[in-house]
Amino acid sequence: MTHDHDPVPRPTEAQTRAALNPPAGRNGGDLVVETLRGLGATTVFGLPGQHALGIFDALRRSDLAYVGLRVENNAGFAADAYGRVTGEAAPLLLSTGPGALTALPALQEAASASAPVLAISSQVPVAGLGGGRHGYLHELRDQQASFRDIVKSVHLVRGASQIPSAIAAAWESALTAPHGPVWVEIPQDVLLAETTLPVVTVLDATPRELPPRPELTAVAAHALSHAERPVVIAGGGVVRADASGKLLALAEKLAAPVVTTYGGKGAFPWDHPLSLQSWLEDRHLTDFLEDADVLLVVGSGLGELSSNYHTFRPRGRVIQIEADLGKLESNHPALGIHADARIALSALLESVSARRGPAVPDPAGVDPAVPDPAGAESAAAESVRTVLAKVRARIEAQDLTPERQVLAAVRAALPETSPSFWDMTILAYWAWAAWPGPMHSAQGAGGLGYGFPAALGAAAADRTRPVLAVSGDGGAMYSIAELATARQYGLPVTWLIVDDGGYGILREYMTGAFGETSGTDLSRPDFVALAESFGVPAVRTAPESLREDLAASLAAPGPSVVVLPAVLRMFAPTHL
């Protein structure tokens, strides 16, 4: 058997001379930095530590932009957001042991949200690898083991010549669908050792494509073409695959209503006649989804938050397109199609037939009746209006006007092109359902402290537009140190802190379950004075002045803080 391969280009004379005469004074850290540059990285995040100093020394000789945060977990959140908004792998530089372990919650969120984070950690010297107890500073028996269950792939380097290939393999893994975090470990002595290897230039780490199997596309297209009540659930996989245009075209061709999950917000136009928006915790929407005779789920595993807390019971046929093999049929039997959302939607779009409405009299008078080409879409749009009207009536019956006004004020203040990053807080839970467009949150793993450091990462990717972060006072305390980062780098992030004196949603949960609370009320600082002590402008606002104050802060250069003292409530759940 023979295999045809593209010919390997021969090095030019100039490349040969450069390879034979590498610059002096380079070490293993230079190979790391050169590899990242060769792969296309422009920005790295992280924190220095004793074992990782070889990498940070090499950064001085590089044109890579470095954003150093104050806590490793926050650096991980920043890298996560950078990966989300750019679609590129975000390098995260960490040190051994405590530094590495502190980033675990951020990597869990990156894994849950399929954010491409390339974590590169130092290790103890090579002699200390293998599980023995040598007494090195920061030593763990098996550092990889702490990360193996979270990241997509683990890559251990034992010699300088392995560095470029290991990082390139990790880069490819991070960007192959489904995206996700990866882990590279390099011992301290390998990073510090002088190297005479040639300068790393360009590497090929092209992500592998994940197309659907054609026989599965044929079955799915047949089912959708003959469906009477097709509905689409669009998840984060649609956004990550940049497949929103394909989804819109398919939905219109099938006259299929579309609901977006919390991670898939922005996958479908909010005000489109076929948009069911994102009211996934409302029983009216759950009932509508259950009534679909064919349900197309794209880029979602139908987990807890996408299934009204697992109360959703589909009665029709489910077709699930998912790049993460572990999520296929993990919650409901389905025709599982293991594929990237964009490629799969393209294949379906070419294969399905346009759905038509009931027969109507032929306007030409030739046939007694013909299918109405507009009937299916108008009927679907009417069903969407009916469901959304029921949702609105349920919300309006709960006297939640202040909460809706606060969310509307935030939306009105934020420029259309500015991204927003939300901590786990009551206003974010409102935004999951009611925010009319893209948003980013830590709803994958659900840890606190995501909003502000993530916004810093997004601002590092594009400093030409302001970025909004939203936290409660409890979550804000997880990342308050990053006010120093925001000030140091002049990042255009406005941080809205909703101060309700504690863990507001847990207070509601405990009151509902036990009739009283414990551990949810918090003493907190004067956030305005604290921000100003970092040199960050801050203002205390009220619901009636929130829009004006927030808009002014977003329009000002550099970081800012807006504090809103307010106790907000959640709308009543429908899954209990």
C-alpha positions as CSV (number, residue, x, y, z in Angstrom):
1,M,0.0,0.0,0.0
2,T,1.3,3.4,-0.9
3,H,0.3,6.8,0.6
4,D,0.5,10.1,-1.2
5,H,1.7,13.0,1.0
6,D,2.2,16.7,0.2
7,P,6.0,17.2,-0.4
8,V,7.9,18.6,2.5
9,P,9.3,22.0,1.4
10,R,13.1,22.1,1.4
11,P,14.6,24.8,3.6
12,T,15.9,27.9,1.9
13,E,19.6,28.8,2.1
14,A,18.7,31.6,4.6
15,Q,16.7,29.1,6.7
16,T,19.6,26.7,6.7
17,R,22.1,29.3,7.8
18,A,19.8,30.4,10.6
19,A,19.3,26.9,11.8
20,L,23.0,26.2,11.8
21,N,23.7,29.3,13.8
22,P,21.0,29.7,16.5
23,P,21.3,32.8,18.8
24,A,23.3,32.3,21.9
25,G,21.8,32.5,25.4
26,R,18.6,30.6,24.7
27,N,17.1,28.0,27.0
28,G,14.2,25.6,27.1
29,G,11.9,28.5,27.9
30,D,12.8,30.1,24.6
31,L,11.6,26.9,22.8
32,V,8.3,27.2,24.6
33,V,7.9,30.9,23.6
34,E,9.1,30.3,20.0
35,T,6.7,27.4,19.6
36,L,3.8,29.4,20.8
37,R,4.7,32.2,18.4
38,G,5.1,29.8,15.6
39,L,1.7,28.4,16.2
40,G,0.2,31.9,16.0
41,A,-0.2,32.9,19.6
42,T,0.0,36.6,20.3
43,T,-1.1,36.9,24.0
44,V,-0.3,34.7,27.0
45,F,-1.7,34.7,30.5
46,G,-0.3,33.4,33.8
47,L,1.7,33.9,36.9
48,P,5.4,33.3,37.4
49,G,6.7,30.8,39.9
50,Q,10.2,29.4,40.8
51,H,10.1,26.4,38.5
52,A,8.6,28.3,35.6
53,L,11.1,31.2,35.5
54,G,12.8,29.8,32.4
55,I,9.6,30.5,30.4
56,F,9.2,34.0,31.9
57,D,12.8,34.8,31.2
58,A,12.2,33.9,27.6
59,L,9.2,36.1,27.4
60,R,11.5,39.1,27.7
61,R,13.1,38.1,24.4
62,S,9.7,37.7,22.7
63,D,7.0,39.9,21.2
64,L,4.3,37.9,22.9
65,A,2.0,40.1,25.0
66,Y,1.9,38.9,28.6
67,V,-1.0,39.6,30.9
68,G,-0.1,38.6,34.4
69,L,-3.0,38.2,36.9
70,R,-2.7,38.0,40.7
71,V,-4.3,34.5,41.2
72,E,-3.8,31.5,39.0
73,N,-7.5,30.6,38.9
74,N,-8.3,34.1,37.7
75,A,-5.5,33.8,35.0
76,G,-7.3,30.6,33.9
77,F,-10.6,32.4,33.7
78,A,-9.0,35.2,31.6
79,A,-7.5,32.6,29.2
80,D,-10.9,30.9,29.0
81,A,-12.6,34.2,27.9
82,Y,-9.8,35.0,25.4
83,G,-10.3,31.6,23.9
84,R,-14.1,32.1,23.7
85,V,-14.0,35.4,22.0
86,T,-11.2,34.8,19.6
87,G,-11.6,31.0,18.9
88,E,-7.9,30.7,19.3
89,A,-6.0,28.6,21.8
90,A,-5.1,30.8,24.9
91,P,-1.8,30.0,26.5
92,L,-1.8,29.8,30.3
93,L,1.6,29.7,32.0
94,L,1.7,28.2,35.5
95,S,4.2,27.0,38.1
96,T,4.4,23.6,39.8
97,G,2.2,22.3,42.6
98,P,0.2,25.0,44.4
99,G,0.2,27.3,41.4
100,A,-1.0,24.6,39.0
101,L,-3.6,23.3,41.4
102,T,-5.0,26.8,42.0
103,A,-6.0,26.9,38.4
104,L,-8.1,23.7,38.5
105,P,-11.6,25.4,38.9
106,A,-10.9,27.6,35.9
107,L,-9.8,24.6,33.8
108,Q,-13.0,22.8,34.9
109,E,-15.0,25.7,33.6
110,A,-13.0,25.7,30.3
111,A,-13.7,22.0,29.9
112,S,-17.4,22.5,30.6
113,A,-17.7,25.4,28.2
114,S,-15.3,23.9,25.6
115,A,-12.9,26.9,25.8
116,P,-9.5,26.2,24.1
117,V,-7.0,26.9,26.9
118,L,-3.4,25.7,26.5
119,A,-2.1,25.3,30.0
120,I,1.7,25.0,30.3
121,S,3.0,24.1,33.7
122,S,6.4,23.7,35.0
123,Q,7.4,20.5,36.9
124,V,10.0,19.4,39.4
125,P,13.4,18.5,37.8
126,V,13.4,15.4,35.6
127,A,15.1,13.4,38.4
128,G,12.1,14.0,40.6
129,L,9.5,12.6,38.1
130,G,8.0,9.2,38.7
131,G,6.3,9.4,42.0
132,G,9.2,9.3,44.4
133,R,9.3,11.6,47.4
134,H,12.4,13.7,46.7
135,G,11.5,16.7,48.7
136,Y,11.5,19.2,45.9
137,L,9.6,22.5,46.5
138,H,6.0,22.2,45.2
139,E,6.5,18.5,44.6
140,L,3.4,16.3,43.9
141,R,3.6,12.5,43.5
142,D,1.7,12.7,40.1
143,Q,0.8,16.3,39.1
144,Q,-0.8,15.1,35.9
145,A,-3.3,13.0,37.8
146,S,-4.9,16.1,39.2
147,F,-5.7,17.4,35.7
148,R,-6.2,14.3,33.6
149,D,-9.9,14.0,34.4
150,I,-10.5,17.6,33.5
151,V,-8.5,18.4,30.4
152,K,-8.8,16.9,26.9
153,S,-5.2,15.7,26.7
154,V,-2.0,15.7,28.8
155,H,1.5,16.1,27.4
156,L,4.7,15.5,29.5
157,V,8.0,16.8,28.2
158,R,11.3,15.2,29.4
159,G,13.8,16.8,27.1
160,A,14.2,20.1,25.2
161,S,13.7,18.5,21.7
162,Q,10.2,17.4,22.8
163,I,9.0,20.8,23.6
164,P,7.8,22.0,20.1
165,S,6.1,18.8,19.2
166,A,4.4,18.4,22.6
167,I,3.0,22.0,22.5
168,A,1.9,21.6,18.9
169,A,0.1,18.4,19.7
170,A,-1.6,20.1,22.6
171,W,-2.5,23.1,20.5
172,E,-4.2,20.8,17.9
173,S,-6.0,19.0,20.6
174,A,-7.4,22.2,22.2
175,L,-8.7,23.4,18.8
176,T,-10.1,20.1,17.5
177,A,-13.9,19.9,18.1
178,P,-15.0,19.9,20.8
179,H,-12.6,22.6,21.9
180,G,-11.3,22.4,25.4
181,P,-8.4,22.8,27.8
182,V,-5.1,20.8,27.5
183,W,-2.2,20.3,29.8
184,V,1.5,20.4,29.1
185,E,4.2,19.8,31.8
186,I,7.9,20.7,31.4
187,P,10.4,20.1,34.2
188,Q,12.3,23.0,35.7
189,D,15.7,21.9,34.6
190,V,14.6,21.4,31.0
191,L,13.2,25.0,30.9
192,L,16.5,26.4,32.4
193,A,19.0,24.3,30.4
194,E,20.8,26.1,27.6
195,T,19.8,24.9,24.1
196,T,21.5,25.0,20.8
197,L,18.5,23.7,18.9
198,P,17.4,25.9,16.0
199,V,14.9,28.6,16.6
200,V,11.4,27.3,16.2
201,T,9.6,28.9,13.3
202,V,6.3,27.7,11.8
203,L,4.5,24.6,13.0
204,D,1.5,22.8,11.5
205,A,-1.0,22.0,14.2
206,T,-4.2,22.3,12.0
207,P,-7.2,21.0,14.0
208,R,-8.8,17.8,12.7
209,E,-12.2,18.2,11.1
210,L,-15.2,16.2,12.5
211,P,-17.7,15.6,9.6
212,P,-20.9,13.7,10.1
213,R,-21.3,10.2,8.6
214,P,-23.4,10.6,5.4
215,E,-25.8,7.8,6.2
216,L,-26.7,9.6,9.5
217,T,-27.2,12.9,7.6
218,A,-29.6,11.1,5.2
219,V,-31.7,9.7,8.0
220,A,-31.8,13.0,9.9
221,A,-32.7,14.9,6.7
222,H,-35.5,12.5,5.9
223,A,-37.0,12.8,9.4
224,L,-36.8,16.6,9.4
225,S,-38.2,17.0,5.9
226,H,-41.3,14.9,6.9
227,A,-41.8,16.4,10.3
228,E,-45.0,18.1,11.2
229,R,-43.7,19.9,14.3
230,P,-39.9,20.2,14.1
231,V,-38.1,22.2,16.8
232,V,-34.4,23.0,17.2
233,I,-32.5,23.4,20.4
234,A,-29.2,25.3,19.7
235,G,-26.4,25.0,22.2
236,G,-22.9,26.4,22.6
237,G,-21.6,24.1,20.0
238,V,-23.3,26.2,17.3
239,V,-21.6,29.4,18.6
240,R,-18.1,27.8,18.9
241,A,-18.4,26.4,15.4
242,D,-19.5,29.8,14.0
243,A,-22.5,28.0,12.6
244,S,-25.2,30.6,13.3
245,G,-25.8,31.4,9.6
246,K,-26.2,27.7,8.8
247,L,-28.7,27.3,11.6
248,L,-30.7,30.3,10.5
249,A,-30.9,29.0,7.0
250,L,-31.9,25.5,8.1
251,A,-34.5,26.8,10.6
252,E,-36.1,28.9,7.9
253,K,-36.1,26.1,5.3
254,L,-37.8,23.8,7.8
255,A,-40.0,26.5,9.4
256,A,-38.7,25.2,12.7
257,P,-38.8,27.2,15.9
258,V,-35.4,27.6,17.7
259,V,-34.6,27.8,21.3
260,T,-31.1,28.7,22.4
261,T,-29.5,27.2,25.6
262,Y,-27.7,29.5,28.1
263,G,-24.4,28.5,26.5
264,G,-25.8,29.0,23.0
265,K,-27.1,32.5,23.4
266,G,-26.4,34.4,20.2
267,A,-26.7,31.3,18.0
268,F,-30.1,32.5,16.6
269,P,-31.5,36.0,16.2
270,W,-33.4,36.9,19.4
271,D,-36.3,38.7,17.7
272,H,-36.7,36.3,14.7
273,P,-40.3,35.1,14.2
274,L,-39.0,31.6,14.8
275,S,-37.0,32.4,18.0
276,L,-38.3,30.8,21.2
277,Q,-35.4,32.8,22.9
278,S,-34.0,31.1,26.0
279,W,-36.7,30.5,28.6
280,L,-35.6,27.0,29.3
281,E,-36.7,27.1,32.9
282,D,-40.3,27.8,31.9
283,R,-42.7,24.9,31.8
284,H,-44.6,26.4,28.9
285,L,-41.5,26.1,26.8
286,T,-40.7,22.6,28.1
287,D,-44.2,21.5,27.1
288,F,-43.7,22.9,23.6
289,L,-40.4,21.1,23.2
290,E,-41.9,17.8,24.4
291,D,-44.7,18.1,21.8
292,A,-42.2,18.3,18.9
293,D,-42.5,15.3,16.6
294,V,-38.8,15.8,15.6
295,L,-36.4,17.6,17.9
296,L,-33.0,18.6,16.4
297,V,-30.5,19.3,19.2
298,V,-27.3,20.9,17.9
299,G,-24.2,21.4,20.1
300,S,-25.9,20.6,23.4
301,G,-25.8,17.7,25.8
302,L,-29.3,18.6,27.2
303,G,-27.9,18.8,30.7
304,E,-29.5,20.1,33.8
305,L,-29.9,23.8,32.8
306,S,-31.0,22.9,29.2
307,S,-33.7,20.5,30.2
308,N,-35.5,22.4,33.0
309,Y,-33.5,20.4,35.5
310,H,-34.1,17.1,33.8
311,T,-37.9,17.4,33.9
312,F,-37.9,17.5,30.0
313,R,-39.3,14.3,28.5
314,P,-39.4,14.4,24.7
315,R,-42.1,12.4,23.1
316,G,-41.0,12.7,19.5
317,R,-37.8,11.6,17.7
318,V,-34.6,13.3,18.9
319,I,-31.7,14.0,16.5
320,Q,-28.6,15.1,18.4
321,I,-25.5,16.7,16.7
322,E,-22.7,16.9,19.1
323,A,-18.9,17.1,18.8
324,D,-18.3,15.8,22.4
325,L,-18.8,12.0,22.1
326,G,-19.5,11.6,25.8
327,K,-22.6,13.8,25.4
328,L,-24.2,11.9,22.6
329,E,-27.4,10.2,24.0
330,S,-26.1,10.9,27.6
331,N,-29.6,12.1,28.7
332,H,-32.0,11.0,26.0
333,P,-32.2,8.3,23.3
334,A,-31.5,9.9,20.0
335,L,-30.1,9.6,16.5
336,G,-26.6,10.6,17.6
337,I,-24.5,12.4,15.0
338,H,-20.9,12.8,16.2
339,A,-19.8,15.9,14.3
340,D,-18.9,19.6,14.3
341,A,-22.0,21.7,14.3
342,R,-21.1,23.8,11.3
343,I,-20.2,20.8,9.0
344,A,-23.3,18.9,10.1
345,L,-25.6,21.8,9.6
346,S,-24.2,22.4,6.2
347,A,-24.8,18.8,5.2
348,L,-28.4,18.9,6.5
349,L,-29.0,22.2,4.7
350,E,-28.1,20.6,1.4
351,S,-30.1,17.5,2.2
352,V,-33.5,18.6,3.7
353,S,-36.5,19.5,1.7
354,A,-38.3,22.8,2.5
355,R,-41.3,22.1,4.7
356,R,-44.6,23.4,3.4
357,G,-47.9,24.1,5.0
358,P,-51.3,22.5,4.4
359,A,-52.7,22.4,0.9
360,V,-54.6,25.6,-0.3
361,P,-56.5,26.3,-3.5
362,D,-54.2,26.7,-6.5
363,P,-54.3,30.4,-7.4
364,A,-53.7,29.4,-11.1
365,G,-56.7,27.2,-11.0
366,V,-54.8,24.2,-12.5
367,D,-54.7,21.9,-9.5
368,P,-57.5,21.7,-6.9
369,A,-55.0,22.3,-4.1
370,V,-51.2,22.9,-3.7
371,P,-49.0,23.1,-0.6
372,D,-48.8,26.6,0.8
373,P,-45.1,27.6,0.8
374,A,-45.6,30.2,3.5
375,G,-48.1,28.3,5.6
376,A,-45.6,26.2,7.6
377,E,-43.6,29.3,8.6
378,S,-46.6,31.4,9.5
379,A,-48.0,28.5,11.6
380,A,-44.6,28.0,13.4
381,A,-44.3,31.7,14.0
382,E,-47.8,31.8,15.5
383,S,-46.9,28.9,17.8
384,V,-43.8,30.8,19.0
385,R,-45.8,33.9,19.7
386,T,-48.3,31.8,21.8
387,V,-45.5,30.2,23.9
388,L,-43.7,33.5,24.5
389,A,-47.0,35.2,25.5
390,K,-47.5,32.5,28.1
391,V,-44.0,33.0,29.4
392,R,-44.5,36.7,29.7
393,A,-47.8,36.3,31.5
394,R,-46.2,34.0,34.1
395,I,-43.3,36.4,34.7
396,E,-45.6,39.4,34.9
397,A,-47.8,37.7,37.5
398,Q,-44.8,37.5,39.9
399,D,-44.2,41.2,40.6
400,L,-40.7,41.2,39.4
401,T,-40.6,44.6,37.8
402,P,-37.4,45.9,39.6
403,E,-35.4,42.9,38.4
404,R,-36.6,43.3,34.8
405,Q,-35.9,47.0,34.9
406,V,-32.3,46.5,36.2
407,L,-31.6,43.9,33.4
408,A,-33.1,46.3,30.8
409,A,-30.9,49.1,32.1
410,V,-27.8,47.0,31.8
411,R,-28.7,46.0,28.3
412,A,-29.4,49.6,27.2
413,A,-26.1,50.8,28.6
414,L,-23.9,48.2,27.0
415,P,-22.8,49.0,23.4
416,E,-24.1,46.6,20.8
417,T,-20.6,45.2,20.0
418,S,-19.4,44.9,23.5
419,P,-19.1,41.4,25.1
420,S,-20.3,40.7,28.6
421,F,-19.1,38.2,31.2
422,W,-21.3,37.2,34.1
423,D,-20.5,35.6,37.5
424,M,-22.9,33.2,39.2
425,T,-25.3,35.7,40.6
426,I,-29.1,36.4,40.5
427,L,-28.8,39.0,37.7
428,A,-26.9,36.5,35.6
429,Y,-29.6,33.9,36.0
430,W,-32.1,36.4,34.8
431,A,-29.8,37.1,31.8
432,W,-29.6,33.4,31.0
433,A,-33.3,33.5,30.2
434,A,-33.9,37.1,29.2
435,W,-30.7,38.7,27.8
436,P,-31.4,39.3,24.1
437,G,-28.1,38.2,22.6
438,P,-24.7,36.7,23.3
439,M,-23.3,36.5,26.8
440,H,-20.7,34.5,28.6
441,S,-20.9,33.0,32.1
442,A,-19.6,30.2,34.2
443,Q,-22.7,28.2,33.8
444,G,-20.7,25.2,32.7
445,A,-19.0,24.3,36.0
446,G,-20.8,27.0,38.1
447,G,-17.9,28.3,40.1
448,L,-17.8,31.8,41.6
449,G,-15.4,34.5,40.6
450,Y,-15.5,34.1,36.8
451,G,-17.0,37.4,35.6
452,F,-14.3,40.0,36.2
453,P,-11.1,38.1,35.3
454,A,-12.9,36.7,32.2
455,A,-13.7,40.2,31.1
456,L,-10.1,41.1,31.5
457,G,-9.1,38.3,29.2
458,A,-11.7,39.5,26.6
459,A,-10.4,43.0,26.9
460,A,-6.8,41.8,26.3
461,A,-8.1,40.3,23.0
462,D,-9.6,43.5,21.8
463,R,-8.8,46.8,23.6
464,T,-10.9,48.9,21.1
465,R,-14.3,48.2,22.8
466,P,-15.4,48.2,26.4
467,V,-16.2,44.9,28.1
468,L,-18.8,44.4,30.9
469,A,-18.3,42.2,33.9
470,V,-21.2,41.5,36.3
471,S,-20.8,40.0,39.8
472,G,-22.6,39.8,43.1
473,D,-20.8,40.9,46.2
474,G,-20.0,37.4,47.2
475,G,-18.5,36.5,43.8
476,A,-16.7,39.8,43.6
477,M,-14.5,38.9,46.6
478,Y,-13.1,36.0,44.7
479,S,-11.5,38.2,42.1
480,I,-11.0,41.6,43.9
481,A,-7.2,41.3,43.5
482,E,-7.6,41.6,39.8
483,L,-8.4,45.3,40.1
484,A,-4.6,45.7,40.3
485,T,-4.3,43.8,37.0
486,A,-7.0,45.9,35.3
487,R,-5.2,49.1,36.5
488,Q,-1.7,47.8,35.5
489,Y,-2.7,47.0,32.0
490,G,-5.3,49.7,31.5
491,L,-7.9,47.2,30.4
492,P,-11.3,48.7,29.3
493,V,-13.5,46.7,31.7
494,T,-16.4,48.0,33.6
495,W,-17.3,45.9,36.6
496,L,-20.9,46.0,37.8
497,I,-21.1,44.7,41.4
498,V,-24.7,44.0,42.6
499,D,-24.3,44.2,46.4
500,D,-27.1,42.3,48.2
501,G,-25.0,41.6,51.3
502,G,-24.4,37.9,50.7
503,Y,-24.8,34.9,48.5
504,G,-28.2,35.9,47.3
505,I,-29.3,32.8,45.4
506,L,-28.2,30.5,48.2
507,R,-30.2,32.7,50.6
508,E,-33.3,32.1,48.4
509,Y,-32.6,28.4,48.2
510,M,-32.2,28.0,51.9
511,T,-35.2,30.1,52.7
512,G,-37.3,28.0,50.4
513,A,-36.0,24.7,51.6
514,F,-35.5,25.3,55.3
515,G,-37.3,28.5,56.2
516,E,-34.1,30.2,57.3
517,T,-30.6,30.8,56.2
518,S,-27.1,30.0,57.5
519,G,-23.7,31.1,56.1
520,T,-25.2,33.2,53.4
521,D,-25.0,36.7,54.9
522,L,-21.6,38.4,54.4
523,S,-19.7,41.3,55.7
524,R,-18.1,43.1,52.8
525,P,-16.0,46.1,52.1
526,D,-16.9,49.5,50.7
527,F,-16.4,48.5,47.1
528,V,-16.2,52.0,45.8
529,A,-13.5,53.0,48.3
530,L,-11.7,49.7,47.7
531,A,-11.7,50.2,43.9
532,E,-10.4,53.7,44.3
533,S,-7.6,52.5,46.4
534,F,-6.4,50.5,43.4
535,G,-6.6,53.7,41.3
536,V,-9.8,52.4,39.6
537,P,-12.7,55.0,39.2
538,A,-15.9,53.8,41.0
539,V,-19.4,55.0,41.5
540,R,-22.3,53.9,43.7
541,T,-25.6,53.9,41.8
542,A,-29.3,53.1,42.2
543,P,-31.7,51.2,39.9
544,E,-33.1,54.5,38.6
545,S,-29.7,55.9,37.7
546,L,-28.0,52.6,36.7
547,R,-28.3,53.0,32.9
548,E,-26.8,56.5,33.0
549,D,-24.0,55.6,35.4
550,L,-23.1,52.3,33.7
551,A,-23.1,53.9,30.2
552,A,-20.8,56.7,31.4
553,S,-18.4,54.1,33.0
554,L,-18.3,52.0,29.8
555,A,-17.6,55.1,27.7
556,A,-14.6,56.1,29.9
557,P,-11.1,54.7,29.1
558,G,-9.6,52.0,31.2
559,P,-11.2,50.0,34.1
560,S,-14.1,51.2,36.3
561,V,-16.4,49.9,38.9
562,V,-20.2,50.5,39.3
563,V,-21.7,49.3,42.6
564,L,-25.5,48.7,42.8
565,P,-26.8,48.0,46.3
566,A,-29.9,46.0,45.5
567,V,-31.6,42.8,46.7
568,L,-32.9,41.1,43.5
569,R,-35.2,38.1,43.4
570,M,-35.4,35.1,41.0
571,F,-38.5,34.2,39.1
572,A,-40.3,31.2,40.4
573,P,-39.0,27.8,39.1
574,T,-41.3,25.5,37.2
575,H,-39.5,22.2,37.7
576,L,-40.3,21.6,41.4
